[in-house]
Amino acid sequence: MDIGSKLRLILYDYMVRPVRVVFKESTVEPVPTPNGRAVFRKGDEVDLPRWQARLLAERGIVEVRDQPLDIDSVNMFHYKEKRRSAANQLSPLPQDFYPKAFELVERLDEMIRNKPFHMLLKDREILEKNLVELAEARLAKIIRLAMTEEGGVREKLTPEETVVYDMILATIREWRNYVKTPFRQG
């Protein structure tokens, strides 16, 4: 399976994972849930797949009880990775960092479509810059760590970064075996 397919599967997994919601209004029609269809009253709290929770939240039926990522958090992770950690040290990120970052970008884009204020445009520009710089800084560190095959790396990687790390590590090992092969035959 190629890396793009693996990354899409991670995003799919994020979207089907349950998230806590509270109903803002009673439902008239039964709502499909993983345990069957049910009618809910205002104030009921249940776990629903994230994709379903998002759809119901967009319609104003539920409030999602998940902590979204905000611009300040992204800026903090960016600062820690770029300024505070060494070239071969990764700062830990939340396991769902990248999907939540994508959701943050989507929320900002929606806000900009509705009211294109200068500050929103500036926030969006800074957010994109910091996300790209953060991902690039982490990628450079992941490559260095894969080359040294240093232990204890995986617990600081997100699922997406683990896919990249494993691919890079396998490539480095194959390259090293290839280079060493002629010397073993003599």
Secondary structure, DSSP 8 states (H G I E B T S, - for coil): --HHHHHHHHHHHHHHSEEEEEESS--SS-EEETTEEE---TT-EEEEEHHHHHHHHHTTSEEE-S----HHHHHHHHHIIIIIS-TT------TTHHHHHHHHHHHHHHHHHH---HHHHHHHHHHHHHHHHHHHHHHHHHHHHHHHT-TT-GGGS-HHHHHHHHHHHHHHHHHHHHHHHHHH--
